[in-house]
Amino acid sequence: MNQLFHLIKQNPFFCVVSVIGTAVSVAFVMTVYMVYNIRTADIAPETHRSRMVDISYGYSFRTADNTNSNTGLSYRAASAVLDSLPGAEWVAYIEQFGQRYCGASPEQGERRTIYGVDLNFWKVYDIPLVAGRLFTPEEMTAARDVVVITERTARETFGSAEVAVGKTFFVNFLPYRVVGVTVDVSSLFSYAYGEVWKPYRTDEIYAGSEGLRGRFTAVLVARRGVGSAELIAQVDASLARYNTTLQEYTLQFPQMRTFAEGQFFPGSFLPPAALFCFFGLILLIVPAINVSGLISSQMSHRLSELAVRKAYGAGRIALMNQLLRENLLLAAIGAVAGFALSCVVLWWGKAWMLSDTPGMDNFDVSIGLFLRPSVFAAVFAVCLLFNWMSVFIPAWHATGRPIAEVINGE
């Protein structure tokens, strides 16, 4: 530590430039890492992202001539293919309504995002209740006119969550009874996000083309120990069996993918994690080369010091350890500054870096997303890697110079 303070005192310009270079490099890498991590890690309410497979729509066409093609998926077709898959722990079917006019009366309200869901939806997504309850199995089976709403919706419509339970809530001018109120869901979590949920109906009116058309999507959560690829293979096999029961049409799932693939680079030849690692290394290697040149120049001024230490018996490994420790402390200071800078950049640009729908007024990001153990571990790993990449080669070269050559000024 004393050696570091002496180094800072003797070479303030070098130390400042080194810290700034490290901070900027770490900020770039950490911004990339946090964007990927926040959008793919198992974070409540999407606590099963790593095991999720999404089927966003179905595509059907007349088998004989590929005509009469339609997008959409009915509950009948989805459940026939996806029920009883051995690799699926839960399958949640979601009826897409988009935004509907909602309020305490038919005359007063605003447009809110509403979905038809089943009981498995609340298992796939961890959305805690603040008042009331969820649907009962009987309400779900009979598609009762009941809804669960978010705390914000309850507060803006009825004044508070507690008051909202039991009240009449109009959805598209039809009366429903509020049975529960959940915490607000940020639109950052695009799969779990919603403002109003009600039991879906299975007797759809858009069930043409042998009952294949509809407005359902499906989310599957793989059992522990079952990989996403294995679960997707099971879905493909079940879909192939189902198509043999159809008379005229064929059903396909064009966008069946894992959660990470749905967030980044669908259809890429490499997994999203591998691509982000590649981008991160590029952002790290180029600045490391520049800082390495700066360190190499600074090392040339310390050759006489290193030669004297070698003359008194210090080995090359001991000298390398000293130089790496000194620069590791400088890198640590730069890493902390870079992490802080990445948080500022990400917070400032969160609407377009993290959101699928920029401009939504319910896009809330908690500071806790940045202050997780995995993030700090990543900062430390990046710090070590950057220090090793930028210091090792010039330090190895400097400590390998012969003593006599250095003393003679060669």
C-alpha positions in Angstrom: 0.0 0.0 0.0 2.9 2.4 0.8 4.4 1.6 -2.5 1.1 2.5 -4.2 0.9 5.9 -2.4 4.5 6.5 -3.4 3.7 5.7 -7.0 0.7 8.1 -7.0 2.9 10.8 -5.5 5.7 10.3 -8.0 3.5 9.8 -11.1 0.2 11.6 -10.6 -0.5 12.0 -14.3 0.1 8.3 -15.1 -2.2 7.3 -12.2 -5.0 9.7 -13.2 -4.9 8.6 -16.8 -4.8 4.9 -15.8 -7.8 5.3 -13.5 -9.7 7.2 -16.1 -8.9 4.7 -18.8 -10.0 1.8 -16.6 -13.1 3.6 -15.5 -14.3 4.3 -19.1 -13.5 0.7 -20.2 -15.3 -0.8 -17.2 -18.2 1.5 -17.7 -18.6 0.3 -21.3 -18.4 -3.4 -20.4 -20.6 -3.1 -17.3 -23.3 -1.2 -19.3 -23.4 -4.1 -21.8 -23.4 -6.6 -19.0 -26.1 -5.0 -17.0 -28.4 -4.5 -20.0 -28.1 -8.2 -20.7 -28.3 -9.3 -17.0 -31.3 -7.1 -16.2 -33.2 -8.3 -19.2 -32.4 -12.0 -18.9 -31.6 -12.9 -15.2 -34.2 -14.5 -12.9 -35.6 -11.3 -11.3 -39.0 -11.0 -9.7 -41.6 -11.0 -11.0 -40.0 -12.9 -13.9 -38.3 -15.3 -11.5 -38.2 -18.3 -14.0 -36.7 -16.6 -17.0 -33.8 -19.1 -17.3 -36.4 -22.0 -17.7 -39.0 -20.2 -19.8 -39.9 -21.0 -23.4 -42.3 -18.6 -25.1 -44.7 -19.3 -27.9 -45.9 -15.9 -29.0 -48.3 -17.0 -31.7 -49.4 -19.8 -34.0 -49.3 -19.9 -37.8 -51.8 -22.1 -39.7 -52.3 -22.8 -43.4 -54.1 -25.1 -45.8 -51.7 -28.1 -46.2 -52.5 -28.9 -49.8 -51.6 -25.6 -51.4 -50.2 -23.4 -48.5 -53.2 -21.0 -48.9 -55.6 -19.5 -46.4 -52.7 -18.8 -44.0 -53.5 -17.1 -40.7 -51.6 -16.0 -37.6 -53.1 -16.6 -34.2 -53.5 -19.5 -31.8 -56.6 -20.8 -30.2 -56.8 -22.2 -26.7 -58.1 -25.5 -28.1 -55.1 -26.0 -30.3 -52.6 -24.7 -27.7 -53.8 -26.9 -25.0 -54.0 -30.0 -27.3 -50.3 -29.5 -28.1 -48.9 -28.3 -24.8 -50.9 -30.0 -22.0 -49.1 -33.0 -20.4 -45.6 -32.3 -21.7 -43.3 -34.3 -19.5 -40.6 -31.6 -19.4 -42.9 -28.7 -18.5 -43.5 -27.8 -14.9 -46.1 -25.2 -15.7 -47.8 -24.0 -18.9 -49.6 -20.7 -18.7 -52.0 -19.7 -21.5 -52.6 -16.0 -21.9 -55.4 -14.3 -23.9 -54.2 -11.1 -25.6 -56.6 -8.2 -25.3 -54.2 -5.3 -25.5 -55.6 -2.1 -24.0 -59.3 -1.7 -23.1 -61.3 1.1 -21.6 -61.5 0.5 -17.9 -62.9 2.5 -14.9 -65.2 2.6 -11.9 -68.2 3.4 -14.3 -68.9 3.1 -18.0 -68.6 6.9 -18.3 -65.3 7.4 -16.4 -62.1 5.5 -17.0 -59.0 5.2 -19.2 -57.3 2.6 -21.4 -55.4 0.0 -19.5 -53.5 -3.2 -20.5 -55.6 -6.3 -19.8 -54.9 -10.0 -20.2 -57.0 -13.1 -19.8 -55.0 -15.6 -17.7 -55.2 -18.9 -15.9 -54.1 -20.0 -12.4 -50.7 -21.1 -13.8 -50.0 -17.4 -14.7 -49.5 -16.6 -11.0 -47.1 -19.5 -10.7 -45.0 -18.5 -13.7 -44.8 -14.9 -12.5 -44.2 -13.8 -8.9 -46.6 -10.9 -8.5 -47.5 -10.5 -4.8 -50.9 -9.5 -3.6 -51.4 -6.4 -1.5 -55.1 -6.9 -0.9 -57.8 -9.5 -1.6 -57.1 -12.8 -3.4 -56.5 -14.4 -6.8 -59.1 -16.2 -8.9 -60.5 -19.4 -7.4 -60.5 -22.6 -9.6 -64.3 -22.4 -9.9 -64.1 -18.7 -11.1 -61.4 -19.8 -13.6 -63.3 -22.8 -14.9 -66.6 -20.8 -15.3 -64.8 -17.7 -16.6 -66.6 -15.5 -14.0 -66.6 -11.8 -14.4 -63.9 -11.1 -11.8 -60.6 -9.2 -12.2 -57.3 -8.7 -10.4 -55.9 -5.2 -10.8 -52.6 -3.5 -9.9 -52.2 -1.2 -6.9 -51.7 1.8 -9.2 -55.0 1.0 -11.0 -56.8 0.6 -7.7 -55.4 3.8 -6.3 -56.3 5.8 -9.5 -59.8 4.3 -9.8 -60.9 3.8 -6.2 -58.5 5.7 -3.9 -56.7 2.7 -2.4 -56.1 -1.1 -2.8 -58.2 -2.0 0.3 -61.2 0.0 -0.9 -61.0 -1.5 -4.4 -61.6 -5.1 -3.3 -65.2 -6.1 -3.9 -66.0 -3.0 -6.0 -67.4 -3.1 -9.5 -64.8 -2.4 -12.2 -65.9 -1.8 -15.8 -63.8 -3.4 -18.6 -64.8 -2.4 -22.1 -68.1 -1.1 -20.6 -68.9 -4.5 -19.0 -69.0 -4.9 -15.2 -66.5 -7.1 -13.3 -65.9 -7.5 -9.6 -62.4 -6.8 -8.2 -61.3 -9.8 -6.1 -57.6 -8.9 -5.7 -55.0 -6.1 -6.0 -51.3 -6.8 -6.8 -48.2 -4.8 -6.5 -47.5 -2.7 -9.6 -45.5 -4.4 -12.3 -43.0 -2.3 -14.2 -43.2 -2.5 -18.0 -39.5 -3.4 -17.9 -40.9 -7.0 -17.3 -42.7 -7.2 -20.6 -43.9 -10.8 -20.1 -45.3 -10.3 -16.6 -46.5 -6.8 -17.2 -50.2 -6.0 -17.0 -52.7 -3.7 -15.2 -55.8 -5.8 -15.3 -56.1 -9.6 -15.4 -59.3 -11.7 -15.7 -60.0 -15.4 -16.3 -59.8 -16.2 -20.0 -62.7 -17.7 -22.0 -62.0 -20.9 -24.1 -65.1 -20.5 -26.4 -63.4 -18.1 -28.7 -65.1 -16.5 -31.7 -62.0 -16.5 -33.9 -61.7 -20.3 -33.9 -61.8 -20.9 -37.7 -59.5 -23.0 -39.8 -60.2 -26.3 -37.9 -60.3 -24.3 -34.6 -56.6 -23.2 -34.9 -57.1 -19.4 -34.9 -57.3 -17.3 -31.8 -55.5 -14.7 -29.7 -53.7 -16.9 -27.2 -50.0 -17.1 -26.4 -48.3 -19.6 -24.1 -45.4 -19.6 -21.7 -43.8 -22.8 -20.6 -41.5 -23.3 -17.6 -39.2 -26.3 -17.9 -38.8 -28.7 -15.0 -35.5 -28.4 -13.1 -33.0 -30.6 -14.9 -34.8 -30.3 -18.2 -33.0 -28.0 -20.7 -34.8 -25.5 -22.9 -33.7 -27.4 -26.0 -35.2 -30.6 -24.7 -38.5 -28.9 -23.9 -38.6 -27.3 -27.3 -38.0 -30.7 -28.9 -40.9 -32.1 -26.8 -43.2 -29.3 -28.1 -42.1 -30.0 -31.7 -42.9 -33.7 -31.3 -46.3 -33.0 -29.8 -47.1 -30.5 -32.5 -46.2 -33.0 -35.2 -48.6 -35.5 -33.6 -51.3 -32.9 -33.4 -50.9 -32.0 -37.1 -51.6 -35.7 -38.0 -55.1 -35.2 -36.4 -56.0 -32.2 -38.6 -57.9 -32.7 -41.9 -56.9 -29.8 -44.0 -54.6 -27.5 -42.1 -51.1 -27.5 -40.6 -50.2 -25.6 -37.5 -46.7 -24.1 -36.8 -45.0 -22.2 -34.0 -42.7 -19.8 -35.9 -41.5 -18.0 -32.8 -40.9 -20.6 -30.2 -37.8 -19.5 -28.3 -36.2 -19.2 -24.9 -36.6 -16.0 -22.9 -33.1 -14.7 -23.7 -33.6 -15.4 -27.4 -36.9 -13.4 -27.3 -35.0 -10.4 -25.8 -31.9 -10.5 -27.9 -30.9 -11.7 -31.4 -33.6 -14.2 -32.2 -32.4 -16.7 -34.8 -28.7 -15.9 -34.3 -26.2 -18.6 -34.9 -24.8 -18.0 -31.4 -26.7 -17.8 -28.1 -27.3 -14.3 -26.8 -24.9 -14.9 -23.8 -22.0 -15.8 -26.2 -22.6 -12.7 -28.4 -22.7 -10.4 -25.4 -19.4 -12.0 -24.1 -17.9 -11.3 -27.5 -19.0 -7.7 -27.5 -17.8 -7.2 -23.9 -14.3 -8.6 -24.7 -14.0 -6.3 -27.7 -14.9 -3.3 -25.5 -12.3 -4.5 -23.0 -9.4 -5.5 -25.2 -9.0 -2.3 -27.2 -8.8 0.0 -24.2 -6.5 -2.6 -22.4 -4.1 -2.3 -25.3 -4.0 1.5 -25.0 -3.5 1.3 -21.2 -0.9 -1.3 -21.7 1.1 1.1 -23.8 0.9 3.7 -21.1 2.0 1.3 -18.5 4.9 0.1 -20.7 6.1 3.7 -21.0 5.8 4.2 -17.2 7.7 0.9 -16.7 10.7 2.3 -18.6 11.1 4.9 -15.9 11.2 2.2 -13.2 13.8 -0.1 -14.8 16.6 1.1 -12.5 14.4 0.4 -9.4 13.5 -3.0 -10.7 17.2 -3.8 -11.4 18.3 -2.8 -7.9 15.6 -5.0 -6.4 16.7 -7.9 -8.6 20.3 -7.2 -7.5 19.3 -7.6 -3.9 17.7 -11.0 -4.6 14.1 -10.2 -5.7 12.9 -12.8 -8.2 11.0 -12.1 -11.3 7.8 -13.6 -9.9 8.1 -11.4 -6.8 8.5 -8.3 -9.0 5.6 -9.3 -11.2 3.4 -9.7 -8.1 4.4 -6.3 -6.8 3.6 -4.6 -10.2 0.3 -6.4 -10.6 -0.8 -5.5 -7.0 0.1 -1.9 -7.5 -1.9 -1.6 -10.8 -4.7 -3.8 -9.4 -5.4 -1.2 -6.8 -5.4 1.5 -9.5 -7.7 -0.7 -11.6 -10.0 -1.3 -8.6 -10.4 2.5 -8.1 -11.1 2.8 -11.8 -13.5 -0.1 -11.7 -15.5 1.5 -8.9 -15.7 4.7 -10.8 -16.6 2.9 -14.0 -19.4 1.0 -12.3 -20.8 4.2 -10.9 -20.6 5.7 -14.4 -22.3 2.7 -16.0 -25.2 3.1 -13.4 -25.5 6.7 -14.3 -25.5 6.0 -18.1 -28.0 3.1 -17.7 -30.3 5.1 -15.5 -30.2 8.1 -17.9 -30.8 5.9 -20.9 -33.0 3.2 -19.3 -36.0 4.0 -21.4 -34.3 3.0 -24.7 -31.8 0.5 -23.3 -34.1 -1.6 -21.2 -37.7 -1.0 -22.3 -39.4 -2.8 -25.1 -41.9 0.0 -25.3 -40.1 3.4 -24.8 -42.4 6.2 -23.5 -44.6 4.1 -21.2 -45.3 6.0 -18.0 -45.1 3.0 -15.8 -41.6 2.0 -16.6 -40.1 1.9 -13.1 -36.6 0.7 -12.4 -35.4 0.0 -8.9 -31.9 0.8 -7.8 -31.8 -2.7 -6.4 -31.4 -4.0 -9.9 -27.9 -2.4 -10.0 -26.9 -3.4 -6.5 -27.1 -7.2 -6.7 -24.3 -9.6 -5.7 -23.9 -10.9 -9.3 -23.3 -7.3 -10.5 -20.6 -6.7 -7.9 -19.0 -10.1 -8.8 -19.0 -9.0 -12.4 -17.3 -5.7 -11.6 -14.6 -7.6 -9.6 -14.1 -10.1 -12.5 -13.8 -7.3 -15.1 -11.4 -5.4 -12.8 -9.1 -8.5 -12.5 -9.3 -9.3 -16.2 -8.6 -5.7 -17.3 -5.7 -5.4 -14.9 -4.1 -8.7 -16.1 -4.6 -7.8 -19.7 -3.1 -4.3 -19.5 -0.2 -5.0 -17.0 1.1 -8.5 -17.6 2.9 -8.0 -20.9 4.8 -4.7 -20.0 5.5 -6.0 -16.5 6.9 -9.3 -17.9 9.0 -7.5 -20.3 10.3 -5.0 -17.8 11.2 -7.6 -15.1 13.0 -9.7 -17.7 15.7 -7.2 -18.6 19.2 -8.1 -17.4 20.5 -6.2 -14.4 23.8 -5.1 -16.1 22.0 -3.9 -19.2 19.7 -1.7 -17.2 22.5 -0.3 -15.0 24.6 0.5 -18.1 21.6 2.3 -19.5 21.3 0.1 -22.5 
